[in-house]
Amino acid sequence: MSFRFSRFTTSPPLTASRRRFLQGLLAGGAVASFGFDSPFTWAIDAPSKQQTLSGTQFDLGIGETPVNFSGTRRTATTVNGSVPAPTLHWREGDTVTLRVTNHLKVPSSIHWHGILLPTGMDGVPGLSFDGIAPGETFEYQFELKQSGTYWYHSHSRFQEQTGLYGPIVVAPRAGERFPSDRDYVVMLSDWSDEDPEVLFANLKKMSDYYNFNEPTAVEFANDALKIGFKQALAKRKMWNEMRMSPADLGDVTAHTYTYLINGATAVDNWTGLFARGEKVRLRFINGSAMSIFDVRIPGLKMTVIAADGQDVEPVSVDEFRIAVAETYDVIVEPSDDAAYTVFAQSIDRTGYVRGTLAPSAGMSADVPAVDPPQWLTMKDMMGAMAMGAGMEHGQGDMSGMDMKGMQHGAGAQPMAPMITANHARTEYGPGIDMRVDMPRTNLDDPGIGLRNNGRKVLTYADLHTIGGSIDPRAPGREIELHLTGNMERYMWSFDAEKFNDSKPVHFRHGERLRVVLVNDTMMPHPIHLHGLWSELENPNGEFQVRKHTIMVQPAQRVTYGVSADALGRWAYHCHLLYHMEAGMMRQVVVS
C-alpha cells in the first residue's frame, strides 16, 4: 500500500530572492503617499505614489510597468502605471464616463465588480462586449445606482493575476450611515514572479504542485501517538483511496506568491495613521487571483459595518475570513497611541502580509505567528452526514468505514432531518472526484482553520443587510447547480460541465427565483454573479444578507434569491481565477 506523502518532509527550500525577502532586505512594490487633509489615503513613506482619481470623467491606460516585489524584476499589467490600479472615487447617482485605452499588444478589458450597470458596460469579452483591442479606446458609461466599497479588474485571461485590479469607493449621496474620522482602503492581493500561463500549466500537470502542507511521515507518527496506529492508518488509507488530500486548502501558495496590502509587501509595511480616540474605517478588498485571507488586528475589535458594499447591522469581531472578490468595511477605535498590526494570513497558512495602524510614521507592532495549518475534516467532506454522526472533527474509528459509500453519501445514519442534493446526470463521470448527497446548510461555521480558535470570528450568520431584501416576492422557481471538480486532474466546473461544454442558464426577465448551490468539492469557492444581486438566505429560506460574491464552503448547500431585472448576457463563475479558467463558469441569460 502506498501513501500520498509530501514531496518534502520539511518546508521547501527558499530561493535566494525569497530568503532575502523574508529577511527584510527588500523594499519593493508600488504603494502610495498622500497628505492627510483628505480622509482617504494610502500608505506613508512609500517609494512611489498611488493615484487616487475622483469625479465623473476618467482616462485610464492599460499598459506594462516594471515592478519588484520579491527581489526579482518583473513586468506587471497596470492601469496608469500602478499596482494596484488607481482608486476611483465616485458618488451615488452620478453618471461616470471612463475612457480606457489599451496599450498592450494583446486584447484587454475592465470589469466593474459588483456595480449594477447595462450588460454592454460589464466588461466581459465574448459575453457583454468584444474586449479592447491593442491600441484602441473603449468608453464605459453608466449611472451609479449604489454606494459602498467595490473594485475593478481585468476579465481577460490572467491579466488580473499580473496586476490589473484596483479599488472603487462610491460615496452615498445622503452621507455615510456610519461616519468615521479616517477612511482607508486596504486592498489584499497576491503576486507571483512566475508567468501565470506557466503557473496554470503546473497546476494542470500536478494539482498540488505548490502545496507543501501535504501529510508527512512525521505527521503519521504523531497521529499514531494521538489516535492509535490502526486509526492513523485508516485515516491515510481513506484519503489515498479517494485520491484526495486533507491539506488541499489552497491551490497556489506562498511557495510562489508574495502577498500585498495596497501593493506593499510585509516588509514595506503599509501604514495608516490615526489619532487616539478616532474612528478609523478600513475598506478591505480581496483583489487576489487565488488567495483567501483571514484578517485580524491584534488588540483591536473590528466592527463590521458593510459587506460587498452593502451596509449591515454592526457586528463586533476579532477576525474575519475574506474570500477572493469579497469586500468588508470595518471600523476600529484605537484608544491609545500604540501601533497595531493589520494581519492577513492565507487560508493555507503558508504565508501572510501585514500592515500597520499607527499614530505616527515609522512605528510598528509585533507580528503574530501564522496559525498552524489544519486538515480538512469529515464535515468538509461529508457535510450534514458527518455532523449528524458526530464526526465533524474526524473523530471515531474509521477503519471499518466504506469510504466509497461515504464519498457518495451512504453509510452513517443522520441524527436529524437533512436535505438531499439532486445530482445532474453529468456528475457521473471523470470530471468529478466526489459528490455530497447530504450537504450541510448552516451559515454559522467560520470554516477550516478558524473553528474554536478562541477568537470571535465573523460568519455569514452574523451578517444582516440593513433594510432587508430589495424584493419581497417569494421565489417562483429554483435552479440548482453543483460546484464540481476533479482535483487530481485540476478540472473545475458546474454540474461537471466545463464552460466550453455548457449551455447558458436562463432567467426570465422580471422574475424572482432562488438559486441553490451545492459544493461537491472540499475547497471553498467564491461564486460571483455579474449584473444582479445575490440575496443569501438562512437555512429556513429567510433573507440574510445581500452580496455580489458568495463563498460556498466544502460540502455546503446555500440558497439565495435573485431578481432578474437586468436584461442581457452575464458571467457567472468561481472567482478563483484558475478555477474559472479551468471551467467553473457559466453564462446567465436574462431575457
N, C-alpha and C positions, 0 to 999 in steps of 0.2 A: 504494500500500500504506500502511495506517495503522499507527501504533504506539500501544501502550497505555501511554503515559507517565503519570506522576503529574500530578494537578491542580496540584501545586506543584513547582517545581524546587529549592526550598529548604524548610526546615522551615516548617510552617504558622504564621501569626501567633498570638501569645499573646493570650488575653483579658486584661483588666486584672486580674481576680482571680487567674488562673494566673500572671501575671507577678509579682504581689505574693507569691504562694506560693513561687515559685522563688527570689525574692529574700530569703525568710526573714522576711517581715514579719508572718506569721500564727502563731498558736499555737492551732489548733483541734483538735477531736477529743475523744473520751471515753476516757481512759486512767486507770490506777489507781495508788494509792499505798497500800502496806501495809507494816507493820513486818516485820522480818526474823527475828522469833522463830520463825516458821513457815518451812519450806524452800520453800513455794510462795508466789510473789509475782508481781505485775505490774510496773507502772512506778513510778518515783520522781519527786517534784517535779512531779506531774501536776495538771491543773486539776480533775479530778474522780475519784472513787473507783470502781473496777471491783469489782463484787460477786464474792465467792467463797463458794459455798454448799457445805456438806458434810452428810452424814448419810444418812437414808433417806426423809425426808419433805420435799417441796419444794412451794412455792406460787409459780408463775410467771405473770406477767401480760403478755400481748402488747398493746402499745399504740403510740402515736406520741410521739416526742420530738424537739424541735428540736436540730439539730446544725449545725456549721460546720466543714467540713474544708478548704475551698478559698477562703474569703473570701466565700462566698455562703451565707446562712442557708437551710437546707432541713429537711425533716421525715423522720426515719428511722423504720423499723419496728423496735421494740425489745422486749426482754424485761426486765422490771423496770427499764425506763428507761435501759438502757445499750447501747452498741455497742462491742465485741461483747457478746453476752448474758452473764450470769453464768457463771463457771467452775463446773462441777459436779464435786465430788469424791465418788466412790463407792468401795465396796470389794467386791472379788470375793466372790461367794457371798451377798451381801445381796440382799434384795428392796427395790426402791425404788418409791416412790409419788410421782407428780408430778401435781399438780392445776394444769392450765393453763387460765387464763381469758382469753378473747378480748375485749379492749376496743375492737377495731377496728369499723368499720362494714361490713366485708366478712368472709367466712369466712377462717379461718386454720388452721394445722397446725404440728406439730413432728415431724420425723423424726429418730430417734436413729441417726446414720450409723455403720454398722459394728457396731452392737450386735445380738447374736443375741437374738431375742425372738419372742413369738407374733405372727402376722400382724396381728391386730387392734390391736396396740400400735405398729405400724411407722410410722403417721402419714402415709400417702399417700392423700389424698382421692380417692374414686372407686374405689380398689382395696381398701385394708385397713380404711378407715372412712369416715364421711361428711364428715369435717372438723369444725372447731369453729365453730359459728355465732356471729355477733355477740352478745355478752352472755352466752354460755354457757361452762361449765367442763367440760373433759374430763379424766378421771382416767386417766393412764397408770400401769400397774403391771407390773413384770416382774422376774425374778431375773437377777442378773448372773453370766453363765457364763464370763466372760473378764476380763482385766485389760489395761491399756495406755492409749494416747492415742487419743481419738476426738473426735467433735464432733457438734453438733446444729444443725438449720436448718429453716426452713420449706420445705414442699413445695407451697405454694400460689402459683401464678403467679410473680410476680417479687419476692416479699417477701424472699427470700434476698438479692437484689441491694440492697435498701433497708435492710439491717441486721440481719435476723433470723437470726443464727448465733452459736454460742458453743462453747467447749471443754468436753470431758469428760476427766477423768483418773480411771481405775479402778485403785485400788491392789491389787496381788496379795496375797492372803491370807497367802501364805508369805513375803512380803517381796520387795523388788526383787532381781532377778538381778544387776543392775549398780548398786550403790548409789552415791549422789552426795552432795556436801555442800550443793549448791544445786539447786533444781529450778524451772525457768521454763517457762511456756507461751509460745510465740512464734507467734501466730496472724496469718497473712498474709491480706489481703483487698483488694478493690477497691471504690472508691466513685465514683459519678457523680452530679453535680448534675442530670443530665437525668432526666426521668421514664422509667423503663425501658420503658414502653409506646411512648414516642416513640423511644427508642434501638432497640428491636426493629423498629419500623416503618422507621427509617432503613436498617437492615441489609437488610430485605426489598426496599426500593426500590433500594439500591445497596450491594452486599455489601462493597465496600471504602470505605465512607463514612468510616470512622475510620482508614484505613490511609494514612499519608503517607510510607511507605517504598517506594512504587511506583517502578519504573525511570524514570530521568530521562534527558534528552538528554546531560547531563554524564557520567552513568554509561555511556551508549552510547559516548561518545567515549573514555572510559577503557578500556572493553572493547576497542574497536578498536585502541588502542595496545598492549594486552596480547596479544590473540589474533588480531589482524588484522581488517580491515573485513568480509571475507567471513564469517568465523565469528561475529563480533558481530552481523551482520545475520541470519544463520541462527538465532542464539540468540533474537533478538527475534521473528523470524517464527514459530518453534516455539511460543513462549508465546502469541502472538497467535492462531494458528490453533486452539489449544486453548481459547482464551478463559479462560486462567488467568493467575495472577500468581505469579512466583517469590518474591514477598515476602509471600504470604498466611500469615504466621506466627501472627497473632492477629487475630480479627475486631474486637475492641474494644480500643483502645489508650489511652495516656496523653493523647491528644488530649481525651478526656472523663474518663478515670479518674484518681483520686488513690489511690495505693497506701498501705496502712496496715499497721502492726505493732501488734497489740493495740489497735487503734483510734487509734493515734498516727500522724501524718504524719511524713515525713522531718525536717521542721522541729521537730516536737515531740520527736523523738529518744527513743523508749522506751529506758530504761536498766535493765539488770540488774546488780546488784552482786556482787562476788566478792572473796575474799581470795586472795592469791598462794598457789599450790600446791593450791587446792581443785579438786575435780572438780565441774563445772557441767553439769547435764543441761538440755538445751534440747529442748522438745517442739514441733517445728514442725508446724503445721496449715495447710493451704491452704484457707481458707474463702472463697475468691473465687467470684464468679459465672463469670468467664471467663478469668482470668489465670493462666498457668503461669509459675512463677518459677524462676530459677537462683540458688542461695544459696551464699554463701561468707563466711568470716570471715578476712580477710587477716591473716596472721601466726599463725594457729592451725590446727592439724589438727583435723578433726572425726572422732570415732569413731562410726560409725552402729551403734546397738545395737537398734533396733526399726523395723519398717516396718508401717504400718497397725495399730499396736497389738500386733504380734506380735514377740517377741524374735528377733533374728537373730544369727548369728555376727558378732562385731565386725569392722568393716572401716574402715580409716582412709582418709579422702578430704580433698581440698581444697574440693570443690564438689559439689553435687547439684542435680538438677532435681526440682522437686516439682509434680506436676500438680494440678489442681483436685480437691479431696476427699481427696488423699493425706495421710498423716502420717508423719513421720520423727523418731525420737528420736536425738539425738547427745549425746556427752559431749566437752567441751573441758576442757583443763587449763592455764590461764594460768600461766606460770612467772615472771612479773614483775608489777610494779604499773602497767603501762601500760593504756590504754584500747584496745578493739578494736571495729571496726565490723562489725555484723551487716548484710550487704549482700544485698539480694534485688532482682535486675533482671528485668524482664519478658522473656519469650521473644522478643518482637518488638523488644526493645532501645529502646523508646520512653520508658521511664521506670524508676524504681526507688523503693524505700523502704529506709531504713536505721534501725537501732537501735544501741545501744552496750552492750558489756560493760565494766565499769569497777570499779576498787577504791573509788571514791568518787563521790558525786553531782557533776554538773556537768562531768565530763570527757567528751571526745570524741576521736575519731581521724580520720585522713584518710579521706575517702570516695573509693573508686576510681572511675575514669571508667567509664561504661557501655560495654560492648563494642560494636564496630560490628555492625550487622545483617548477616546473611549471606543469600544467596539459597538457596532450595531447590535440591537437586542432582538429577542423574539417578537416584541411589539413592532419593531421596524420591519420585520419580515412577514409576520402573520396577521398583523392588525388586531382586530377585536377578538379573534380566537385566542391569541396569546394572553390578552388581558383577561379574558373570561376564565382561562385555565391557570391564572396566576403565574404566567411565565414571561411577563413583560420585561423582566430584567435578566432573563436567561437562566432562572433557577430550575432546579429539578433534574432528575436523571433522564438524559436524552438518549441513552444508549439503546433503548428499545423502541424508539420512535420510528415511524415510517416517514423518512424525510421527503420522499416524493409526494406522499399524500399530504404532508404538512405544507409543502410548497403550493399545492393546489387547493388548499382549504379543507382538507379532510383530516380526521384524526381526533384531536382533543375536542371534547364537548363544551360548548359555550355555557356560561353560567347565567347569561341574561339574553333577552331578545337581541338579535343582531341583524343588520342589513346585508343581504346577499347581493353581490355585484352581478351585473349582466355582462358577460364577456362576448365580444363580437366574434364571428366565425374566423375573422382574420387573425385573432390572437393565438390560434393553434398552429404554430409554425416556427421556423428557425429565427424569426425576428424578435422573439422574446425568450427570456430565460426564467421567468417566473410569472405567476398570476396570484392575485389575492382574492379569494372568494368572499371573505368576510372582513372588509376593511373597517378600521376604526373611524369614528366620526367626531371625536372630541376635539375641541379647539384650545383646550387649556394645557396642552403639552408644549413646553418650550423647545423640545427637540433634543436629539442626541448631543451629549456634551454639556448640556445646561440643566439637566434634571437633578434636583436635590443638591445643588451646589452651594447652598447656604445664602444665596443672594436672591432678591426679588427680581425675577426675570419676566419681561413682558411676553404675553401670549396674545393670539388673536381674540381669545375670550375676554381680554381686558379692554378691547377697543370698541367704542361705541360712537358712531358718527353723530355729531350734533345735528338735530333737525330731522333725523330719521331718513327713511327711504325717499328717493326722488319720485317714486312711482308706487302708489298704494295698491295697485291692482294685483290680484293673485296671478301666478303664472298660468298661462293657458296650455302649456305643454312643456315637456322635459326633453333635453338632449343629453345623453350620457356618453362620455368619451373616456378612454383609459390611457393613462400615460404609461408607455411600454418601452422596453428596451432589452437588448442583449449586451450586457456589459463586456463579456469576453470578446465579442466581435465589434464592440463600440457602435451599435445600431440603436437609434433612438427614434421614437415615432408616437403617433396617436393611434390606438387600436391596432398596433403592429403594422401600420401602413406609413411608409415614409412619404414626405411631402410630394415628391415627384410622382408617386403612385396613387395618391389620394384624390378624392373628389371634394369639391367645396362643401362646406357646411352652410345650409341656407336658413336665414332668419327672414320672417315675413315683416315687412316694414310696418311699424306701429305696434307690433305685438309685445307682450310681456312674457318672457319664457324663463325657465330655470335650466341652468347648465349644471350638470353633475360631472365632476372629475374624480376618477379613481386612480390612485397611484399604484400601479402594479410593479413598481421597482423599489429598490432600497436606497434610492437617492432622493433628496428633496428637489422639486422642480418649481421655479418661479414662473408662472404662466401669465402671459400678457395678452389681453385682447385689445387690439387697436380700435380707436374711434368710439368706444362705448364704455360706460362704467360697468364694473363688476361688483354687485352688491352681495357681499358674503353673508350667508345665513348661519345661524347657530344650528345645532343638531335637531332642534324642533321645527326648523324651517322658518324661523323668525329673523327679521333683518338684524344684522350685527354691525357691519362696517362697510363703507364704500371705498373701493380700491381700484387701481388700474393694473396691479400686479399681485397675484395671489400665490404664495408659496404653498405647495401641496407636499406634506411630509410623506415619508415612506409608509406604504400600506394604509394610507389615509383616504377617506372619501370626503369631499367638500362639495357644497352646493352654493350657487349664487344666482341672484336674479339679474336679468339683462333686459333693458328696454331698447328694442331695435328701432331707434329713432334717427339713425343716420344711414341714408342710402349709400350704397357703393360696395366696393371690394376691400376687405380689411384683413390684415395679417393677424394670426392667432398662433402663438408659439411659446416654447420654453425660452426664457431669456438667458439661459446658459448658452453662450454663443456657439460652442462646438456641438452642443446637443441640437440646437436649431439647424446648424449646417449639416448635421448628420441625418436630419429628417424629422425632428419633433416640431412640426409646423403644419398648420392647415390654413386654408383660405376661407374666410367667412364672407358670404354674400348677403347683403341686406337688400331685398327687392320687393 
